């Protein structure tokens, strides 16, 4: 009887099924790829000099306003879309991992940056743009920034404090990381200019990124318990930063972060926006991570 090694005919059948799936996938996206090649030369490339630069590229704005439409699918299937800001590709937010989403006090929704794919993928790219959507007027705006003003940022935590959205942490490109200093930026919600926050004091968590739903899913799996962030009780996620990533206590923002230089390490950190200082950096265990995010019963 068969013991561990599939017979040759089963191997051939599996290979044929995989080949058929790949052909189906290619056929599905071929019209979008054809559209892209036909229109690539017509797509405007922004000159990104100002802080901020308002995006006027029609294709990008259509991708934001109609996330289920043909244009977004075409861009999602694109291997390259020109961008002067050194982006290999531009991807609509529906196709990104690690962006932040903040609902402002006036109802506008702000999504910041994020990445497309992982570092080993040819299309891998970390973005540094800001998408603002006003549900009351159904208005979409995309703001772009020079890298010298706002570097490519992903897996950061964000929260509104007064007239600003603070962005804390990032995985980022290796060449942009500062081992002993965490990245902190703030976005002005009036004109959407971006500003680097120079932190004060000796306490600093170093280069950190925000805890994601995948981190929580991994912890839950290791503890053999359902993932409370997943409606289906699964053990993974889509790489999004955990909801309520920062808790605001009169301008003191507390969140769970991971050190890029330490695998499976978690730190509970508090940044005081009133004084621009880190007031607490404490290493925590898995139970404390779950306790921070788990909804109160």
C-alpha positions as CSV (number, residue, x, y, z in Angstrom):
1,X,0.0,0.0,0.0
2,X,0.9,3.6,-0.5
3,X,3.1,4.9,2.4
4,X,4.0,8.6,2.4
5,X,5.1,9.1,-1.3
6,X,2.3,9.9,-3.7
7,X,2.2,7.8,-6.9
8,X,3.3,9.4,-10.1
9,X,-0.2,9.8,-11.5
10,X,-1.2,11.8,-8.4
11,X,1.8,14.0,-8.7
12,X,1.0,14.7,-12.4
13,X,-2.7,15.4,-11.4
14,X,-1.6,18.0,-8.8
15,X,0.8,19.7,-11.3
16,X,-2.0,19.9,-13.9
17,X,-4.4,21.4,-11.3
18,X,-1.8,24.0,-10.3
19,X,-1.1,24.8,-14.0
20,X,-4.9,25.3,-14.7
21,X,-5.2,27.6,-11.6
22,X,-2.4,29.7,-12.9
23,X,-3.9,29.9,-16.3
24,X,-7.2,30.9,-14.9
25,X,-5.6,33.6,-12.8
26,X,-3.7,34.9,-15.8
27,X,-6.8,35.0,-18.0
28,X,-8.8,36.8,-15.3
29,X,-6.3,39.7,-15.1
30,X,-5.2,39.8,-18.8
31,X,-7.8,42.5,-19.7
32,X,-6.5,44.7,-16.9
33,X,-2.9,44.1,-17.9
34,X,-3.8,45.0,-21.5
35,X,-5.5,48.2,-20.3
36,X,-2.5,49.2,-18.3
37,X,0.0,48.7,-21.2
38,X,-2.3,50.7,-23.5
39,X,-2.6,53.6,-21.0
40,X,0.7,53.5,-19.2
41,X,2.3,56.3,-21.4
42,X,-0.8,58.5,-20.8
43,X,-0.7,58.3,-17.1
44,X,0.6,61.5,-15.5
45,X,3.7,61.3,-13.2
46,X,3.4,63.7,-10.3
47,X,6.3,66.1,-9.5
48,X,6.4,65.8,-5.7
49,X,8.1,68.8,-4.3
50,X,5.6,70.4,-1.9
51,X,4.5,69.4,1.6
52,X,1.9,68.3,0.7
53,X,1.5,67.8,-3.1
54,X,-2.1,67.2,-4.1
55,X,-2.4,64.3,-6.4
56,X,-4.2,65.0,-9.7
57,X,-3.6,61.7,-11.5
58,X,-7.1,60.6,-12.7
59,X,-6.3,56.9,-12.5
60,X,-5.2,57.0,-8.9
61,X,-8.2,59.1,-7.8
62,X,-10.6,56.7,-9.6
63,X,-8.9,53.8,-7.8
64,X,-9.7,55.4,-4.5
65,X,-13.3,56.5,-5.3
66,X,-14.3,53.3,-7.0
67,X,-12.5,50.5,-5.2
68,X,-14.5,47.8,-7.0
69,X,-14.1,49.3,-10.4
70,X,-12.1,48.3,-13.4
71,X,-9.5,51.0,-12.9
72,X,-8.6,49.7,-9.5
73,X,-8.4,46.2,-10.7
74,X,-6.1,47.3,-13.5
75,X,-3.9,49.1,-11.1
76,X,-4.0,46.1,-8.7
77,X,-2.8,43.9,-11.5
78,X,-0.1,46.3,-12.5
79,X,3.5,45.4,-12.1
80,X,4.6,49.1,-12.5
81,X,2.9,52.4,-12.4
82,X,5.1,55.5,-12.8
83,X,5.8,57.7,-9.9
84,X,8.6,60.2,-9.6
85,X,8.9,59.5,-5.9
86,X,10.9,56.3,-6.5
87,X,7.8,54.1,-6.1
88,X,8.2,50.9,-8.1
89,X,4.4,50.6,-8.1
90,X,1.4,52.6,-6.8
91,X,-1.3,50.5,-5.2
92,X,-4.7,51.5,-4.0
93,X,-5.2,51.2,-0.3
94,X,-7.3,48.1,-0.7
95,X,-4.2,46.2,-1.9
96,X,-1.8,47.4,0.9
97,X,-0.6,46.0,4.2
98,X,0.2,48.1,7.3
99,X,-1.5,51.4,6.6
100,X,-3.2,53.3,9.4
101,X,-6.9,54.4,9.4
102,X,-8.0,57.3,11.6
103,X,-11.5,58.7,11.8
104,X,-11.2,62.4,12.6
105,X,-13.6,64.2,15.0
106,X,-15.3,65.8,12.0
107,X,-16.0,62.5,10.3
108,X,-13.3,62.5,7.7
109,X,-11.3,59.3,7.3
110,X,-7.5,59.5,7.0
111,X,-5.5,56.6,5.7
112,X,-1.7,56.9,5.9
113,X,1.0,55.0,3.8
114,X,1.4,51.2,4.1
115,X,3.2,48.7,1.9
116,X,2.5,46.5,-1.0
117,X,3.7,42.8,-0.8
118,X,6.8,41.7,1.1
119,X,10.4,42.6,0.7
120,X,11.2,39.5,-1.5
121,X,8.5,40.4,-4.1
122,X,9.6,42.3,-7.2
123,X,6.7,44.7,-6.7
124,X,7.5,45.4,-3.0
125,X,7.1,49.0,-2.2
126,X,6.5,51.2,1.0
127,X,4.5,54.3,0.4
128,X,4.4,57.8,2.0
129,X,1.1,59.2,0.8
130,X,-2.1,60.2,2.7
131,X,-5.6,59.5,1.5
132,X,-8.4,61.7,3.0
133,X,-12.1,60.7,2.4
134,X,-15.0,62.9,3.4
135,X,-18.1,60.8,3.6
136,X,-20.4,63.8,3.9
137,X,-19.4,65.1,0.4
138,X,-18.0,61.8,-1.0
139,X,-14.8,63.6,-1.7
140,X,-11.4,61.9,-2.1
141,X,-8.0,63.6,-1.9
142,X,-4.6,62.0,-2.2
143,X,-1.6,63.9,-0.7
144,X,1.9,63.1,-1.7
145,X,5.2,64.1,0.0
146,X,8.9,64.3,-0.8
147,X,10.7,61.4,0.9
148,X,12.8,64.0,2.7
149,X,9.6,65.3,4.3
150,X,7.9,62.0,5.0
151,X,9.8,58.8,4.5
152,X,8.1,55.6,3.3
153,X,6.2,54.3,6.3
154,X,4.3,51.1,7.2
155,X,3.0,49.3,10.2
156,X,2.7,52.5,12.3
157,X,0.1,53.4,14.9
158,X,-1.9,56.6,14.4
159,X,-4.3,58.7,16.5
160,X,-5.7,62.1,16.4
161,X,-4.7,64.6,19.1
162,X,-6.2,68.0,18.6
163,X,-5.5,69.3,15.2
164,X,-2.9,66.6,14.3
165,X,-2.8,62.9,13.6
166,X,0.3,61.4,15.2
167,X,2.1,58.5,13.4
168,X,4.3,56.4,15.7
169,X,6.6,53.7,14.6
170,X,7.3,52.0,11.2
171,X,9.0,49.0,9.8
172,X,10.3,51.0,6.8
173,X,13.2,50.3,4.5
174,X,16.4,49.2,6.3
175,X,18.4,52.2,5.2
176,X,15.9,54.6,6.8
177,X,15.9,52.9,10.3
178,X,17.6,54.6,13.2
179,X,18.3,51.8,15.8
180,X,18.0,54.0,18.9
181,X,15.2,56.4,17.9
182,X,11.6,55.6,17.1
183,X,10.0,57.3,14.2
184,X,7.3,59.9,15.1
185,X,5.5,62.2,12.6
186,X,2.4,64.3,12.8
187,X,-0.1,65.2,10.2
188,X,-1.8,68.6,10.2
189,X,-5.5,68.0,9.6
190,X,-6.0,71.5,8.3
191,X,-3.6,71.6,5.4
192,X,-2.3,68.0,5.6
193,X,1.3,69.0,5.8
194,X,3.5,66.4,7.5
195,X,6.1,67.2,10.2
196,X,8.7,65.2,11.9
197,X,8.5,65.2,15.7
198,X,11.8,65.5,17.4
199,X,11.4,63.6,20.6
200,X,12.9,64.8,23.9
201,X,14.4,63.1,26.9
202,X,16.7,60.0,27.3
203,X,13.9,57.4,27.2
204,X,13.3,55.9,23.7
205,X,12.1,52.5,22.6
206,X,14.3,52.5,19.5
207,X,13.1,51.5,16.1
208,X,9.7,50.0,16.6
209,X,6.6,49.1,14.5
210,X,3.1,48.7,15.7
211,X,1.6,45.4,16.7
212,X,-0.5,43.8,14.0
213,X,-3.5,41.5,13.8
214,X,-1.0,38.8,12.7
215,X,0.9,39.2,15.9
216,X,-2.2,38.8,17.9
217,X,-3.3,35.8,15.8
218,X,0.1,34.1,16.4
219,X,-0.2,34.6,20.1
220,X,-3.7,33.2,20.2
221,X,-2.6,30.2,18.1
222,X,0.3,29.5,20.4
223,X,-2.1,29.6,23.4
224,X,-4.6,27.4,21.5
225,X,-7.4,29.9,21.8
226,X,-9.6,31.6,19.2
227,X,-8.4,34.9,17.8
228,X,-10.8,37.5,19.1
229,X,-9.8,39.9,16.3
230,X,-11.0,37.5,13.7
231,X,-14.7,37.0,13.3
232,X,-14.2,33.5,12.1
233,X,-11.9,32.6,15.0
234,X,-8.9,32.2,12.7
235,X,-5.3,32.5,13.8
236,X,-4.0,35.0,11.3
237,X,-4.8,38.3,9.7
238,X,-4.1,40.5,6.7
239,X,-1.2,42.3,8.3
240,X,-3.2,45.3,9.4
241,X,-2.3,47.3,12.5
242,X,-4.6,46.4,15.3
243,X,-7.6,48.5,15.8
244,X,-7.4,51.0,18.6
245,X,-3.6,50.7,18.2
246,X,-3.1,53.8,20.3
247,X,-5.0,54.7,23.5
248,X,-5.2,58.4,24.1
249,X,-5.1,59.8,27.6
250,X,-5.1,63.6,27.4
251,X,-2.5,63.5,24.7
252,X,-0.5,60.6,26.2
253,X,-0.6,57.9,23.5
254,X,0.0,54.3,24.6
255,X,0.4,51.3,22.3
256,X,2.0,47.9,21.8
257,X,5.0,47.9,19.6
258,X,7.6,45.4,18.4
259,X,11.3,46.0,17.9
260,X,12.4,45.2,14.4
261,X,15.7,44.0,15.8
262,X,14.1,41.6,18.3
263,X,11.9,38.7,17.1
264,X,8.6,38.2,18.9
265,X,9.3,41.0,21.4
266,X,6.5,43.3,22.6
267,X,6.8,46.7,24.3
268,X,4.1,48.8,25.9
269,X,5.1,52.4,25.1
270,X,3.7,55.8,26.0
271,X,4.5,58.9,24.0
272,X,3.3,62.2,25.5
273,X,2.4,64.6,22.7
274,X,2.3,67.5,25.2
275,X,6.0,67.3,25.8
276,X,7.2,65.1,22.9
277,X,8.7,62.7,25.3
278,X,8.5,58.9,25.8
279,X,7.3,58.5,29.4
280,X,7.2,54.7,29.5
281,X,8.8,51.8,27.6
282,X,8.1,48.4,29.2
283,X,8.6,45.0,27.8
284,X,5.4,42.9,28.1
285,X,4.5,39.3,27.7
286,X,1.9,37.7,25.4
287,X,-0.8,37.8,28.0
288,X,-0.4,41.5,28.4
289,X,-0.5,42.1,24.7
290,X,-3.9,40.2,24.5
291,X,-5.1,42.1,27.5
292,X,-4.3,45.5,25.8
293,X,-6.4,44.7,22.7
294,X,-9.1,42.4,24.0
295,X,-12.4,44.2,24.3
296,X,-13.8,44.6,27.8
297,X,-16.6,42.1,28.5
